[in-house]
Amino acid sequence: MIKVVETKDYSILAKLNEEIQTFHHSLQPKIFKPYDKEAILDYFKTTLNNENVFAYLAKDNETPIGYVLLFLINIAENPFQYSKSFVLLDQILVVKNFKGKGVGKLLLDTAFSVARDYQINSVELNHWTLNESARKFFNKNKFEYYNEKMWRAIE
């Protein structure tokens, strides 16, 4: 039986992260570093101490099979925009053997629950354009594009 639980276990998150970090590095090696276990352990250890950061593990029985990392973001009103609060879905991963089995949906539902718990009405994320499986997954789960980021490398 698959369940989702909140976690502060940075070592499990760092271990699971290897799969997605390696994938991102293969897509954009000039942007993403190769997986560095110690650096990623330190990142999760520090990040999870923030009261506005939440991590949830998906488990099949007691085996970790995925995670989601969420940030509560509050932006103050300014002359251009009204104040805004949202849950930033910073990272989501489902291990290969469990993709397509509803685990990603369970992790998304957890993000939506966190947003509701904090009376926030949106969950936002970004994904790399080359990551077609992410695009399909988020579109399937009713995420919409509202802002597009572009770049041009200068030679």
Secondary structure, DSSP 8 states (H G I E B T S, - for coil): -EEEEEE--HHHHHHHHHHHHHHHHHH-TTTS----HHHHHHHHHHHTTSTTEEEEEEEETTEEEEEEEEEEEEE---SSS--EEEEEEEEEEE-GGGTTTTHHHHHHHHHHHHHHHTT---EE----TT-HHHHHHHHHTT-------------
